[in-house]
């Protein structure tokens, strides 16, 4: 698909992918073609390491893992944690590493590490092993489908401790899958819908009006910010170098003129500083990663409720 977008459709930039594994597959194609790519939500550090045409709008896993380690040790005052990792998923494996390192540096103890594979539906064996170790919480850095199922099975086995996760939990289907089993659980995320920030609230209002009252998840907000950063950079290019801007659409894919125009667009994206996004103020660092705060949400009363903000 990305090959077609770049070589046949002659796109001037790519917004995506969402998941880190898919972004790692797409990024080399964009890098080789000299086409800027902005991932809204791929948090694995390796994504932007592919090359200087690859950007992201989200914080990265070392920060996200540290956020939840701090939250566990300081906000919840817990010392013993079990980890349950999706060992088929680069996102989950990466978050496990960064959480574990940060939590241990804060004096915490990992009492056991268990694993599963994406698509699994029975986690009782791993959860039974976890229960035997008596953790005060379970860190589950996977995606929402498995998170909901694991929470249900954990409660069925009598495990009552909080389950903690990352932004892979973010979905309007999370609570539908996990139900009341998720009560008192927490996960790190890119925004909280009940944050009173006027930019966010205006975005939520507009989105709800367009999509019949649906509440967007954080990935929608990140994608919106990715688009806004791209459009801002295109407008700057049109003002500063009209001929280069014209070359974005008129030149053939791979031509020197188009490559030069895409490079100028790339350079403008890279200068993004303190951009007022709906997911927070965004500054792209020298590695094209977004420096921005993270929030922690609690599942409470069947809703996602803002708990705290952790700054870079």
RODO-2510 file (C-alpha; in nm, 4 decimals, decimal comma):
residues 312
     n   res          X          Y          Z
     1     x     0,0000     0,0000     0,0000
     2     x     0,2720     0,2510     0,0915
     3     x     0,4647     0,1593    -0,2225
     4     x     0,1536     0,2458    -0,4259
     5     x     0,0988     0,5721    -0,2381
     6     x     0,4558     0,6846    -0,2981
     7     x     0,5227     0,5566    -0,6492
     8     x     0,1833     0,5557    -0,8212
     9     x    -0,0298     0,8071    -0,6343
    10     x     0,2705     1,0411    -0,5935
    11     x     0,1728     1,1537    -0,2449
    12     x     0,3805     1,4365    -0,0994
    13     x     0,3625     1,2967     0,2564
    14     x     0,2220     1,0009     0,4470
    15     x     0,0310     1,0223     0,7761
    16     x     0,0578     0,6866     0,9452
    17     x     0,0921     0,4138     1,0405
    18     x    -0,0792     0,3789     1,3788
    19     x     0,0935     0,0670     1,5146
    20     x     0,4710     0,0576     1,5582
    21     x     0,5175    -0,2723     1,3748
    22     x     0,3424    -0,1410     1,0643
    23     x     0,5267     0,1901     1,0811
    24     x     0,8569     0,0041     1,0908
    25     x     0,7539    -0,1649     0,7653
    26     x     0,6363     0,1569     0,5982
    27     x     0,9116     0,3929     0,7124
    28     x     1,1961     0,2557     0,4951
    29     x     0,9784     0,2980     0,1844
    30     x     0,9123     0,6644     0,2630
    31     x     1,2719     0,7263     0,3666
    32     x     1,4114     0,5766     0,0463
    33     x     1,1670     0,7795    -0,1635
    34     x     1,2359     1,1034     0,0251
    35     x     0,8702     1,1402     0,1247
    36     x     0,7964     1,2706     0,4770
    37     x     0,6041     1,0291     0,6975
    38     x     0,4323     1,1348     1,0207
    39     x     0,3092     0,8568     1,2475
    40     x     0,0352     0,9742     1,4835
    41     x     0,0821     0,7059     1,7466
    42     x     0,3745     0,4664     1,6884
    43     x     0,5653     0,4862     2,0158
    44     x     0,8503     0,2386     1,9528
    45     x     1,1815     0,4359     1,9446
    46     x     1,3004     0,2467     1,6354
    47     x     1,0377     0,4086     1,4116
    48     x     1,2068     0,7472     1,3716
    49     x     1,5514     0,5881     1,3780
    50     x     1,4785     0,4648     1,0243
    51     x     1,5754     0,8050     0,8878
    52     x     1,5365     1,1808     0,8794
    53     x     1,2087     1,1807     0,6827
    54     x     1,0238     0,9940     0,9592
    55     x     0,8369     1,1850     1,2334
    56     x     0,5842     1,1142     1,5056
    57     x     0,3236     1,3103     1,7032
    58     x     0,3268     1,0915     2,0141
    59     x     0,5661     1,0460     2,3029
    60     x     0,7925     0,7408     2,2806
    61     x     0,8001     0,4212     2,4840
    62     x     1,1002     0,5058     2,7052
    63     x     0,9010     0,8053     2,8330
    64     x     0,5715     0,6155     2,8487
    65     x     0,7304     0,3256     3,0346
    66     x     0,8876     0,5679     3,2811
    67     x     0,5538     0,7477     3,3259
    68     x     0,3784     0,4317     3,4425
    69     x     0,6753     0,3211     3,6532
    70     x     0,6656     0,6555     3,8360
    71     x     0,2891     0,6364     3,8689
    72     x     0,3145     0,2847     4,0140
    73     x     0,5904     0,3661     4,2618
    74     x     0,4972     0,7220     4,3586
    75     x     0,1256     0,7794     4,3001
    76     x     0,0076     0,4280     4,3918
    77     x     0,2983     0,3626     4,6341
    78     x     0,3346     0,0004     4,5193
    79     x     0,6552    -0,2020     4,5406
    80     x     0,5818    -0,5432     4,3842
    81     x     0,4594    -0,5785     4,0253
    82     x     0,4107    -0,8650     3,7802
    83     x     0,4479    -0,8065     3,4046
    84     x     0,2442    -0,9746     3,1316
    85     x     0,3887    -0,9074     2,7837
    86     x     0,2720    -0,9751     2,4292
    87     x     0,5957    -1,1288     2,3035
    88     x     0,4794    -1,1139     1,9402
    89     x     0,4458    -0,7378     1,9477
    90     x     0,7377    -0,4890     1,9329
    91     x     0,5286    -0,2248     2,1112
    92     x     0,4582    -0,4498     2,4093
    93     x     0,8132    -0,5848     2,4321
    94     x     0,9579    -0,2326     2,4225
    95     x     0,7261    -0,0966     2,6897
    96     x     0,8057    -0,3929     2,9134
    97     x     1,1764    -0,3155     2,8921
    98     x     1,1421     0,0549     2,9724
    99     x     0,8875     0,0064     3,2512
   100     x     1,0966    -0,2654     3,4141
   101     x     1,4158    -0,0588     3,4074
   102     x     1,2486     0,2528     3,5472
   103     x     1,0483     0,0682     3,8146
   104     x     1,3540    -0,1148     3,9440
   105     x     1,5502     0,2116     3,9547
   106     x     1,2721     0,3503     4,1729
   107     x     1,3155     0,0614     4,4166
   108     x     1,0378    -0,1580     4,2808
   109     x     1,0495    -0,5361     4,2409
   110     x     0,9300    -0,7370     3,9408
   111     x     0,8027    -1,0553     4,1041
   112     x     0,7406    -1,2458     3,7795
   113     x     0,7297    -1,1956     3,4028
   114     x     0,4820    -1,3889     3,1907
   115     x     0,4036    -1,3659     2,8188
   116     x     0,1353    -1,4358     2,5599
   117     x     0,0952    -1,3869     2,1845
   118     x    -0,1297    -1,1480     1,9944
   119     x    -0,4622    -1,3138     1,9229
   120     x    -0,4543    -1,5454     2,2251
   121     x    -0,7803    -1,5721     2,4166
   122     x    -0,6925    -1,7890     2,7168
   123     x    -0,4541    -1,6333     2,9695
   124     x    -0,5436    -1,8378     3,2761
   125     x    -0,2121    -2,0240     3,2945
   126     x    -0,0104    -1,7005     3,2984
   127     x    -0,2496    -1,5353     3,5425
   128     x    -0,2369    -1,8341     3,7786
   129     x     0,1431    -1,8079     3,7834
   130     x     0,1153    -1,4356     3,8509
   131     x    -0,1348    -1,4856     4,1340
   132     x     0,1049    -1,7277     4,3058
   133     x     0,3662    -1,4498     4,3317
   134     x     0,1338    -1,2077     4,5114
   135     x     0,1978    -0,8852     4,3164
   136     x     0,0404    -0,5562     4,4151
   137     x    -0,0287    -0,4737     4,0487
   138     x     0,0075    -0,6209     3,7008
   139     x     0,1703    -0,4231     3,4208
   140     x     0,0060    -0,5201     3,0913
   141     x     0,1557    -0,3215     2,8011
   142     x    -0,0576    -0,4693     2,5229
   143     x    -0,3578    -0,3696     2,3139
   144     x    -0,7156    -0,3186     2,4226
   145     x    -0,8616    -0,6495     2,2985
   146     x    -0,6302    -0,8656     2,5073
   147     x    -0,6334    -0,6136     2,7950
   148     x    -1,0098    -0,6462     2,8322
   149     x    -1,0025    -1,0259     2,8149
   150     x    -0,7106    -1,0533     3,0565
   151     x    -0,8844    -0,8263     3,3082
   152     x    -1,1958    -1,0452     3,2974
   153     x    -1,0009    -1,3668     3,3446
   154     x    -0,7885    -1,2142     3,6208
   155     x    -1,1004    -1,1227     3,8199
   156     x    -1,2471    -1,4700     3,7594
   157     x    -0,9320    -1,6152     3,9168
   158     x    -0,9665    -1,3878     4,2191
   159     x    -0,6910    -1,1423     4,1239
   160     x    -0,8098    -0,8068     4,2540
   161     x    -0,5004    -0,5870     4,2143
   162     x    -0,4906    -0,2960     3,9665
   163     x    -0,3886    -0,3737     3,6092
   164     x    -0,1774    -0,1047     3,4435
   165     x    -0,1233    -0,0430     3,0734
   166     x    -0,0096     0,1898     2,7987
   167     x    -0,1760     0,3794     2,5181
   168     x    -0,2429     0,0536     2,3321
   169     x    -0,5426     0,0237     2,5631
   170     x    -0,6977     0,3343     2,4131
   171     x    -1,0147     0,2376     2,2257
   172     x    -1,3869     0,2971     2,2521
   173     x    -1,4135    -0,0838     2,2688
   174     x    -1,1919    -0,1274     2,5783
   175     x    -1,4622    -0,1019     2,8434
   176     x    -1,7068    -0,2962     2,6293
   177     x    -1,4639    -0,5889     2,6264
   178     x    -1,3392    -0,5665     2,9852
   179     x    -1,6535    -0,4400     3,1574
   180     x    -1,6431    -0,4000     3,5336
   181     x    -1,3226    -0,6079     3,5485
   182     x    -1,1362    -0,2937     3,4461
   183     x    -1,2599    -0,0846     3,7388
   184     x    -0,9644     0,0632     3,9256
   185     x    -0,7202    -0,0018     3,6412
   186     x    -0,4965     0,2655     3,4871
   187     x    -0,3214     0,3367     3,1593
   188     x    -0,1001     0,6062     3,0106
   189     x    -0,2452     0,8057     2,7241
   190     x    -0,2121     1,1142     2,5041
   191     x    -0,5157     1,3070     2,6254
   192     x    -0,8061     1,2836     2,8648
   193     x    -1,1497     1,3778     2,7309
   194     x    -1,2401     1,5435     3,0615
   195     x    -0,9354     1,7728     3,0492
   196     x    -1,0777     2,1297     3,0345
   197     x    -0,8158     2,2524     2,7832
   198     x    -1,0193     2,4759     2,5435
   199     x    -0,8414     2,3494     2,2298
   200     x    -0,9227     1,9907     2,3178
   201     x    -1,2816     2,0674     2,4152
   202     x    -1,3450     2,2552     2,0907
   203     x    -1,2042     1,9604     1,8955
   204     x    -1,4237     1,7147     2,0876
   205     x    -1,7303     1,9308     2,0265
   206     x    -1,6624     1,9535     1,6531
   207     x    -1,5934     1,5818     1,6284
   208     x    -1,9117     1,4906     1,8143
   209     x    -2,1183     1,7158     1,5859
   210     x    -1,9739     1,5507     1,2749
   211     x    -1,9828     1,1916     1,3969
   212     x    -2,3197     1,1722     1,5729
   213     x    -2,2062     1,2134     1,9301
   214     x    -1,9168     0,9648     1,9173
   215     x    -1,6264     1,0388     2,1470
   216     x    -1,2883     1,0204     1,9695
   217     x    -1,0057     0,8232     2,1214
   218     x    -0,6557     0,9627     2,1566
   219     x    -0,5393     0,8218     1,8232
   220     x    -0,7990     1,0393     1,6488
   221     x    -0,6551     1,3437     1,8277
   222     x    -0,2992     1,2462     1,7372
   223     x    -0,3952     1,1966     1,3724
   224     x    -0,5604     1,5391     1,3743
   225     x    -0,2423     1,6931     1,5157
   226     x    -0,0326     1,5114     1,2528
   227     x    -0,2490     1,6570     0,9791
   228     x    -0,2338     2,0060     1,1280
   229     x     0,1464     1,9965     1,1562
   230     x     0,1708     1,8796     0,7947
   231     x    -0,0713     2,1455     0,6653
   232     x     0,1068     2,4181     0,8629
   233     x     0,4366     2,3123     0,7056
   234     x     0,2816     2,3075     0,3573
   235     x     0,1459     2,6575     0,4073
   236     x     0,4902     2,7768     0,5128
   237     x     0,6436     2,6170     0,2050
   238     x     0,3858     2,7822    -0,0210
   239     x     0,4653     3,1215     0,1346
   240     x     0,8430     3,0840     0,1457
   241     x     0,9057     2,8992    -0,1800
   242     x     0,6059     2,8915    -0,4196
   243     x     0,8065     2,7143    -0,6904
   244     x     0,9063     2,4341    -0,4545
   245     x     0,5446     2,4022    -0,3375
   246     x     0,4300     2,3750    -0,6973
   247     x     0,6910     2,1061    -0,7538
   248     x     0,5305     1,8859    -0,4884
   249     x     0,2355     1,8116    -0,7136
   250     x     0,3642     1,8770    -1,0650
   251     x     0,6845     1,6715    -1,0697
   252     x     0,7038     1,2965    -1,1273
   253     x     0,7662     1,0642    -0,8348
   254     x     1,1405     1,0325    -0,7809
   255     x     1,2312     1,3318    -0,9976
   256     x     1,5031     1,5696    -0,8701
   257     x     1,2515     1,8562    -0,8539
   258     x     1,0062     1,6578    -0,6454
   259     x     1,2769     1,5236    -0,4151
   260     x     1,4040     1,8782    -0,3568
   261     x     1,0527     2,0015    -0,2795
   262     x     0,9861     1,7114    -0,0404
   263     x     1,3141     1,7817     0,1363
   264     x     1,2128     2,1434     0,1935
   265     x     0,8794     2,0226     0,3307
   266     x     1,0681     1,7758     0,5522
   267     x     1,2884     2,0557     0,6839
   268     x     0,9845     2,2668     0,7760
   269     x     0,8154     1,9781     0,9568
   270     x     1,1375     1,9274     1,1550
   271     x     1,1215     2,2868     1,2872
   272     x     0,7847     2,2273     1,4618
   273     x     0,8122     2,3963     1,8003
   274     x     0,5489     2,4442     2,0685
   275     x     0,2697     2,3592     1,8243
   276     x    -0,0681     2,3959     2,0019
   277     x    -0,2113     2,0508     1,9365
   278     x    -0,5278     1,9055     2,0813
   279     x    -0,3110     1,6389     2,2506
   280     x    -0,0846     1,9031     2,4068
   281     x     0,1906     2,1386     2,2962
   282     x     0,4197     1,9558     2,0552
   283     x     0,7883     2,0198     1,9946
   284     x     0,9806     1,7861     1,7659
   285     x     1,3287     1,7120     1,8982
   286     x     1,6455     1,6425     1,7003
   287     x     1,5331     1,2822     1,6515
   288     x     1,1909     1,3931     1,5181
   289     x     1,0134     1,2646     1,8288
   290     x     0,7437     1,4684     2,0007
   291     x     0,8332     1,6139     2,3379
   292     x     0,5009     1,6433     2,5199
   293     x     0,3252     1,5416     2,8427
   294     x     0,1445     1,2140     2,9085
   295     x    -0,1722     1,1655     3,1077
   296     x    -0,2780     0,8688     3,3186
   297     x    -0,6421     0,7605     3,2985
   298     x    -0,8351     0,5533     3,5512
   299     x    -1,1299     0,3301     3,4640
   300     x    -1,3889     0,4452     3,7134
   301     x    -1,7649     0,4033     3,7053
   302     x    -1,7398     0,2536     3,3579
   303     x    -1,5653     0,5612     3,2219
   304     x    -1,2119     0,6780     3,1455
   305     x    -1,1333     0,9444     3,4042
   306     x    -0,8319     1,1769     3,4141
   307     x    -0,5978     1,0853     3,7001
   308     x    -0,2750     1,2860     3,6575
   309     x    -0,0310     1,4426     3,4108
   310     x     0,3352     1,3456     3,3851
   311     x     0,5599     1,5974     3,2057
   312     x     0,8769     1,5171     3,0065
***
